[in-house]
């Protein structure tokens, strides 16, 4: 679907041309935790596997 067509649907129907869901409380908490910088990070996938002993 072209962007012009998408805008037409949005403006004419006053709704998005696709289904979406609002995140629940658990998902919102996970997003906030990830954005806070408190999660562990790894330099690479190999680094992750090494630290997880996989």
N, C-alpha and C positions, 0 to 999 in steps of 0.2 A: 504494500500500500504506500503510495507516495505521501510525502509530508503535506502537500496541499490537500489531498483527500482526507488525511487525518485531521487537519485543522478544520476542514469543512464539517466532518462528523462531530468534532468537539463543539464547534460553535452552533451548529444547527440542532443537534440532539441534546446539547448541554451535558454530555457525558463522554468519557474516554472510549475509544473504539476497541478496547480490550478489557478483559476482566482483571481485577486486582483485589488484593486483600490487605487490610491494615494489619501490621504486625501485632502479635499478642504480647502480653507482658514479659514472657520468657524471652522472646526474640528481641524485644526492645532492650532488656537488661543485657543480653549478650552483645548487642550492637554498642551499647554504652561502655561495656567493659573493654571491648576491642578498641574503641576510639579513645579510651582513657590512657592507653599506653601501658597498662598493667599486665598485659599478656606477654608471655615469653615469645621472643622472636629468634629466628635462626638465620644464619648467613646463606644457607643453601639447603636443598632437600637432603643432600648427603650429610650435612651437619645435623639436620633433624634426625635422620635415621641413626647416625652414630650416637647421639645423645639419648635416643630412645632405646638403644641397644637392639636395633632391628637389622 
